[in-house]
Amino acid sequence: MTFGCPAAPESHTNSTPNAKAVQPELFRFVSTLGSGYHARHPMLKESAMNLEKVVFAFVIVLAATLNFGFFLGDIDDPAHHHVTELFLAIVISLIASVLKFGDRTQLGAIHLATSLVADLHLLGAAAVWGHAVYVSPAGLDAAAMSSVVSLSGGALFANVVSVVILMIETFLLRR
């Protein structure tokens, strides 16, 4: 397989070359990846994957693992819980919520509900952190950090429920 540009067909006498005939083979191959090439190819029918489902599952699991990474550590020690990790957990959780809006099944509704619960918990944790750092005269003390981590724990539980539902949905589709 060469990746050069094939010559234009000889029957084509126009000075403007046919775009499909001149298109490199590599680009032609890559363009077929998203158009069901795997599903049409006889050797690859069993290994066909839906990219949308892969991204959906990836974002759900990433939201859960980022939340777990923030949650892990002593509950009252701010050194064990970094604000950047909380920020990333919030961003990925919000992205997961947006991805869950398109599903109109009962499991999709539960997915969305768990994601919204996780979002509310993580946003509440960020609000408590912000209040402790910028408003409270005590600063980010053990009590404030305990509240932040506890709210993060609620979001973690919601994310675990979402991952379990994703696994159940996967097993139901296999049958």
C-alpha positions in Angstrom: 0.0 0.0 0.0 1.5 3.3 -1.1 0.5 6.6 0.4 1.3 8.7 -2.6 -1.3 10.5 -4.8 -2.6 8.2 -7.6 -2.6 9.7 -11.0 -5.8 11.2 -12.4 -7.8 9.0 -14.7 -6.8 9.4 -18.3 -10.4 9.9 -19.4 -10.4 13.1 -17.4 -9.2 15.9 -19.7 -10.2 18.9 -17.6 -7.3 20.9 -16.2 -8.9 20.6 -12.7 -8.1 17.1 -11.4 -10.8 15.0 -9.8 -10.4 15.5 -6.0 -11.3 11.9 -5.2 -8.8 10.4 -7.7 -6.0 12.6 -6.4 -6.8 12.2 -2.7 -4.0 10.2 -1.0 -4.8 6.7 0.0 -4.1 7.3 3.7 -6.7 10.1 3.9 -9.1 7.9 2.0 -8.5 5.1 4.6 -8.9 7.5 7.6 -12.1 8.9 6.1 -13.6 5.5 6.0 -12.9 4.8 9.7 -15.8 6.9 10.8 -18.2 5.8 8.2 -18.8 2.2 9.3 -15.8 0.7 7.4 -15.3 -1.8 10.2 -18.9 -3.0 10.1 -18.7 -3.6 6.4 -15.4 -5.3 6.3 -16.0 -9.1 6.6 -12.9 -9.7 8.8 -13.6 -6.9 11.2 -17.3 -7.3 11.8 -16.8 -8.8 15.3 -14.4 -6.0 16.4 -16.4 -3.0 15.3 -16.7 -0.3 18.0 -18.9 2.7 18.2 -16.6 5.7 18.8 -19.4 7.6 20.5 -19.9 4.8 23.1 -16.1 4.6 23.7 -15.9 8.3 24.4 -19.0 8.2 26.6 -17.6 5.3 28.7 -14.2 7.0 28.8 -15.6 10.3 30.2 -17.8 8.5 32.8 -14.9 6.4 34.1 -12.5 9.4 34.0 -15.0 11.5 36.0 -15.2 8.7 38.6 -11.4 8.2 38.8 -10.6 11.9 39.1 -13.2 12.2 41.9 -11.7 9.2 43.6 -8.2 10.7 43.3 -9.4 13.9 45.0 -11.4 12.0 47.7 -8.5 9.7 48.7 -6.4 10.9 51.7 -6.9 12.1 55.2 -10.3 13.8 55.4 -9.1 16.9 57.2 -5.7 17.4 55.7 -5.6 20.0 52.9 -2.2 18.7 51.8 -3.9 15.5 50.6 -6.5 17.2 48.4 -5.3 19.5 45.7 -7.6 22.2 44.3 -6.6 21.4 40.7 -7.8 17.8 41.1 -11.2 19.1 42.4 -11.3 21.5 39.4 -10.6 18.7 36.9 -13.2 16.5 38.6 -15.8 19.3 38.2 -14.9 19.9 34.5 -15.0 16.2 33.5 -18.2 15.7 35.5 -19.9 18.6 33.7 -18.7 17.1 30.3 -20.1 13.8 31.4 -23.5 15.5 32.1 -23.6 17.1 28.7 -22.9 13.7 27.0 -25.7 12.1 28.9 -28.4 14.5 27.7 -29.0 12.7 24.4 -30.1 9.3 25.8 -33.9 9.0 26.1 -34.0 5.6 27.8 -34.8 4.8 31.4 -31.1 3.9 32.0 -30.2 7.2 30.3 -32.4 9.1 32.7 -30.7 7.4 35.6 -27.3 8.2 34.1 -28.2 11.9 33.8 -29.6 12.0 37.4 -26.4 10.5 38.8 -24.3 12.9 36.8 -26.3 15.9 38.0 -26.0 14.7 41.6 -22.3 14.4 41.2 -22.1 17.9 39.6 -24.1 19.4 42.5 -21.8 17.7 45.1 -18.6 18.8 43.4 -19.9 22.4 42.8 -20.9 22.5 46.5 -17.4 21.2 47.5 -15.9 24.0 45.3 -18.1 26.6 47.0 -17.2 25.4 50.5 -13.5 25.5 49.5 -13.8 29.0 48.0 -15.7 30.3 51.0 -13.1 28.9 53.4 -10.2 30.3 51.4 -11.6 33.7 50.4 -14.3 34.6 53.0 -13.8 32.7 56.2 -11.4 34.2 58.7 -10.4 30.7 59.8 -9.2 29.8 56.3 -9.1 26.3 55.0 -9.1 24.5 58.3 -9.8 20.9 59.2 -13.6 21.5 59.4 -13.9 23.1 56.0 -11.7 20.5 54.4 -13.8 17.7 56.0 -16.9 19.3 54.4 -15.2 19.5 51.0 -14.1 15.9 51.1 -17.5 14.7 52.3 -19.2 16.5 49.5 -16.7 14.9 47.1 -17.5 11.5 48.6 -21.2 12.0 47.7 -20.2 12.8 44.2 -17.9 9.7 44.2 -20.9 7.5 45.2 -23.0 9.0 42.4 -20.1 8.3 39.9 -19.8 4.7 41.1 -23.6 4.3 40.6 -23.1 5.7 37.1 -20.3 3.3 36.3 -22.3 0.4 37.6 -25.3 1.4 35.4 -22.9 1.7 32.4 -21.7 -1.9 33.1 -25.3 -3.2 33.4 -26.2 -1.4 30.1 -23.2 -3.0 28.4 -24.1 -6.5 29.7 -27.7 -6.0 28.5 -26.5 -5.0 25.0 -24.4 -8.1 24.7 -27.4 -10.4 25.1 
